[in-house]
Amino acid sequence: MGDGGSEDGVFGDGGDRVRNMADLARLTGVHVATVSRALADSPLVSKATRDKIKALAAEHGFRPNEMARRLRVKRSNMIGVVVPLGHEQRQHLSDPFFMTILGHLADGVTANGYDLMLSRVVPSGDDWLDDIVDSGMLDGVLVIGQSDQLAVIERTAARYRQMVVWGHHREGQRHCAVGVDNYLGGRLAGERLIERGCRRIAFMGEIRTLELTERHAGVRDVCAERGVDAPLQLDTHLASDVMYEEIAAHWDAVGGRIDGIAAASDVIAMQAVRVLADRGVRVPDDIAITGFDDLPLAEQMVPRLTTVRQDIASGARAMTDALLARIAGYDAPSVVMTPQLVVRASA
């Protein structure tokens, strides 16, 4: 029985066994360094020599060990995509928002020649992000959401620059963030409900994370400016396994006291429409609802969802571009996108 491979490569079943670059160098009559450069398409080796070495490697079923090569050049060609869930431990990656942004990030990362490593993290301490960036496995890190981990992200960003975060930007923060102006987005939702005649508005969502806190503040402030009562804040988790029951309980408790709902996300808004439909409440005839995100599902549901659009595709491109710039040693500042109100049937 033959060996199963080596640190330098793996081999097929045909011809003489080529276990490593030294074996291939002996076959071709060149130095091992020349073989290494040729297999890496280095211009330091003539095209004729590169072609000869590659042909012999193929003939003998030799393939360089990619991980060993990456260790030698101190580049992993791997980008980590991390989803911290300190605020919502039951939330799943199958959440429509995560699936949407993950798809766009994967497109951008792989189009630039990198592989992607995905991690869903429920923090149990303050060192989870340090463990990821210090693993030696990644050239950079993309973090989806600040969760309730802002202090951890800030501390790591002070020493590790190859990191970009989807989330809210505040003046003076260390980490590079890409995201929408959540406060302005909240104002847009509140203004739309008030313009439609709503005077008893509820904000449906938690206010423990920076993004959602800013959305709530936007709704609250526009209500104060328009002489409307402060929005009733109905704490609603983003975890799909409890969302329906929570919204149903909220409606049963306060349904007669509100005529408009500013949901913290499209998913919450969609579940609210379902809860109300199950109770015979018509949207928008009996109550108006706005969402936040403008996920693809927002215009496919019935009624189609009025929402605040954050351009997830453009944001994902901005995250990828900023991270690549930082990996190359350049500075890349935070990007704050302008939200847009998308008026559809629900409000």
N, C-alpha and C positions, 0 to 999 in steps of 0.2 A: 504493500500500500504506500502511496506517495504522501508527501506532506500536503497540508491544506492551504499553504500560502506563506507569506512572509510579511515583514513590516513594509517592504518596498512594493509588493504587488501581489496579485493573484494570477493563476495561470489556468489554461485550458488543458485538454487531454491530448492535443496533437503534437507530434514532433518531440524534440529534446525539451526537457523540462527547463523553463526559464523562471527561476524562483525570485529573482530580484534584478536590480539594474546592473549589478556586477556581472551576472550571467549574460545579460543582453549586451553589455559592453564587450565581453570576450568574443561573442559571436560576431559583432560588427567591427571589432578591431579599433575601438575608440575608448577614450577615458569615460569613466562613470559619469563625471560632470557633464560631458557632452551628451550622453544619453538622457540625463535629467533635463537638460536645456532643450533638447530636440523634442521630447515628449510634451514639454510645456510650450512648444512653438516659439522658442526664443529666437529672435533675429540674429543672435550671436552665432548661430549654427546655420550653415548654408542650407538652402532649400533641398538640394540633392541629398545631403546627409540626413536631414530631418525625414525626408520621404523614405530613405533606406531603413532608418532605424524604426520608423513607424510600421513599415511593411514587415520587418522581421518580428516586431512585437506582436503584430496581428497574427502572423504565421504561427507563432509559438503560443498564442493565447495569453500573452502577458498584458495585464492592465495595471497601471500604477495605483498604489493605495492612496486614495484621495485624502483620507484623514492624516496619514503620515506626511503627505506633501503640505497640507495646510499647517501642520505643526511646525514643519521646517521653515516655512515662510512667515509664520506667526500671523496668518490670516485664516479665518475659518470659512469665509464666504457664507456665513450664516447670520441672519438677522432674527433676533428674538422678538416675538409679539406677545405682550404680557397683558392679561386682563385681571387687575386686582379687584377683589370683591369684599373689601372690608366692611362696606356698608350694607351689602346685600348678599349674604353667603349662599342663599338658595337660588340665586339667579343663574341661568344656564347659558352656555355659549350658543344654544339654538335660538336665543332671543333674536327677533328680527333685526334689531339695531346692530347687534354684534355680527350677525351673519352678513349684513350689508357692508359694514366697514371692513370686516375681515376679507371679504372678496376683493374689494378695491385695493387694500394693502397688499394682498398676495399677488395681484396682477402687477403692481408697481415694483415690488421687491424682486420677483422672479424675472421681470423684464430687464432688470439691471444686473442679472447674473448671480443673484444671491438665492440661497435656500432660506426657508422660513421655519422657525421653531416656535410652536405655540404653547403658552403656559397659562392656565387658569389658576390664579393664586387667591387662596383665602388666608390672609395674613394671620399668623399666630404670634408674631413679635415684630420688632422694628428692623430686623436685618434681612428680610426676605428679598428686597431689591438689591442689597449688597451681594447676597449670595448669587443672584442672577448675573450681575455685571462682572463679578469677579470669578465666574466659572471658567473663563478661558475658552468657552465654546462659541462666543458670539463676537461679531465685529461691531454690533450696535443693537440698540433696543428701542422698540416702539411700544409705548404703553397706552392702552385704550382706557381712558378714564382716570381721573384722579381719585375717585372713590372718597374715602375718608382718610386717605394716606398722603395728604399734601405735605406734611412734615417729613415723612420718609422720603418722598420724591425730591423735595428741596435739599435734604441732606446729601443724598446720593449725587444730585446734579452739581453740587459744589466741587466734586472731585472727578466726576465722570461726564464728559461732554457728549459722548456718542449716544445720546438718548433724546427722543422727542415724544411728547405726550399729547394725546387728544384730550382737550379739556379747556377750562376757562383760564384766561390770562389776567393776572393782576400786576399792576406796576410794581417793579422792584423784585419780582420773583426771579429765582435763579434758573429754573428749568425752562426749556423751550416748549411752548404749548401751541397747538393748532386747534382752533375751534371757533365757534360762533360767539357773537356778543349776546350772551344769554339774558342779560338784563334787558337789552333792547327787544329781544325776542319775546320776553314776558310782557313788555309794554304793548307790543303789537297784538298779542293775544287778548290782553285786557281791553285795549281800544276797540278791537273788533266786536267783542261781546257787548260793550257799552253802546257802540254805534247801532247795534242790532236791537237795543232796547233793554238789555239785561241790567238789573239793578241789584240783584242778590247773587253774587258770583262766588263760586267755590274754586279753590286751587286744589287739585287732586294730585298729590304726590308728597314725598318726604322732603324735608329741608335740612338734611344732614350732610349733603354733599355740595360742593361749591357750585356746580353747574345748576342744580335744581334750586338751590338757595337764591341764586341770582334771578332765575326765572320767576320765582315767587315774589321777589322784591320788585321786579318790573310790573307785575300785575297789581301788587299792593299800591305802588306809588301812583300808577295811572288812575286807580280807583280813587285815591285821596284827591288827586288833582281835579277829577271830574265830579267830585261831591258824592261819590258812591260809597256805600259802606265797605269797610275793609273786607277783603276776601276771606271766606271761611276756609281754613287750611285743613284738609282731610288727608291724614297720613295714609299713604298707599304704597305698599311695597312693589318693587319691580319684578319680583319673583312670580312667575306665571302660576305656580301651584296654589298661591293664596290670593292672587289679585282679584279674581271674580268675587270670592266670598267677602273680601274687605270692601269692595265697591258696593256690593249688595247691602252690607251692613250700614255703610255710610248713607246710602239712599233711604233705607228704611228709617234711619234716625233723623235725617235732615231734609229729605226730599221735598217736603212741602215748603221749605224755607229758601230754596235756591231756584234761579231761573237761567243760570249759565254756569258752565264748567270749563275752566282752563286746566286741561290735563298737562301734567309735567312731561308726558311723552305720547307718541302716537299709540303705543301699545296700551297704555292706560286708557286713552280716549276710546280705542276700539273695544276694549273690555267694558267700558262704561256704556257704550251704545248697546252692547249685547245685554247687559244687566237691565237697562231701561226697556229694551224691546221685550224681554221676558216678563216685564211688569206692565206691559201695555202702554208705556210712555213713549210718545213719538218725538223723534229728533229729525228736524229742528222745530217742529210745530209746538211742542210742549216745553222743550228746553234746548238751548244751543250748546254745542260742544266744540272746543278747539283742541288740537293736539300740538305736538312739537317734535319735529324731525323731518317730516315729509318722506317717510319710507315708501317704497313701491306699493305696499299694501294700502296706503292711504287713499289712493284714487281707484282702488279696485273694490273696496267695501261699499256697502249700501247702508245708509247714505254715504256718499263720498265725503272724506274728512277735510274740513277746513283746518289748516295747520300752519305752523311756523317752520319754514324750510331752512335747514342748515345743509349746505351743499356737501354731502358726505363724500362724493366722488372727488371733488376739488380738494377737500380737506385731506383726504388720503394721499392724493398726489403731493400736496404741500408737505405732509409729514415725511413722505419718502424722499422728496427733494432735500428737505432740511437735514434729514439723517445722513444722506449721502454726502452732503456738503460738510457735515461735522466729522464724518469718518475720514474725509480727505483733508481735514485740518482747518477748514474755513469756519467762520462764524455764521450762524443762521438764527435770526431772531424769531420770536413768536409771531404767529399769524392770527389775526382776529378777523373773521369773516362777518359780513353783514347779513343778518337774517332777513328773510322775505316772507311776508304773509301770503299764503296761498288760499284763496277763498273758494270753497266748494260748498256742498249742500248742507253739511252739519251745522254751519253757522253763517 
